[in-house]
Amino acid sequence: MEVKDLILYQVATNRDFKVGDIITFQNEPNGQYEKVFNLNFNLNGQPIHKVGFDSLNKGLFKNKELIVNMSKALSNYDFIIRELALEEVRKEKFPNLPSRFSCMFLSDTEEVCLQNYKDFIASNKNKTYQAIKVKVTGEAHYVKDFGIGRLGLSFNEYKQEAEKYWSQNQNSTTPTKEILFSGQVEIIEILEEYKILDSMF
């Protein structure tokens, strides 16, 4: 869907946006890309599955921390398979829509943005969070009736789900889950900001 001068919202992580900044989201890799293509699953320098098998063979599989780490790794692999399936289907059948690997992820209300901002801070994964209000002109894809979670599916099953994701009704009255945007973005207000300062010692 083409939009012009539309007001939307985002929680920016590890950015330092200023009011008046103008950014183009088009072909540059975003954080989603980084998570898919540059995340590794090593624990103490070894592949996490090897650590798990070694622990099992030594009768040490009651280690709760190891089980949690392996569960996180499995969840991340699931995430990667899902994202690659979504991108393959987009390229094949919906090339005009924003890529999840280079878009800006947005929300359509300030209320949702600020709740996401609080949730992101609680996750404590990044050093900087900004809840921002933006004006955008470009291509937007509204995710309303059909989002895709981490479902533990095969690659081909995720591709089937991706068809529904990319072809969903843009005029649905269901509350928006997320908006994928490609185009020009102007920062018009910093609603909230949170920074973890590095220790000087």
Buried (B, 14 or more C-beta within 10 A) or exposed (E): EEBEEBEBBBBBBEBEBEEEBEBEBBEEEBBBBEBBEEEEBEBEEEEBBEBBEEBEEEEEBEEEEBEEBBEEBBEBBBBBBBBBBBBBBBEEEBEEBBBBBBBBBBBBEBEBBBBBBBEBBEEEEBEBBBBBBBBBBBBBBBBBBBEBEEEEBEEEBBBEBBBEBBEBEEEEEEEBBBBBBBBBBBBEEBBBBBEEEEEEE
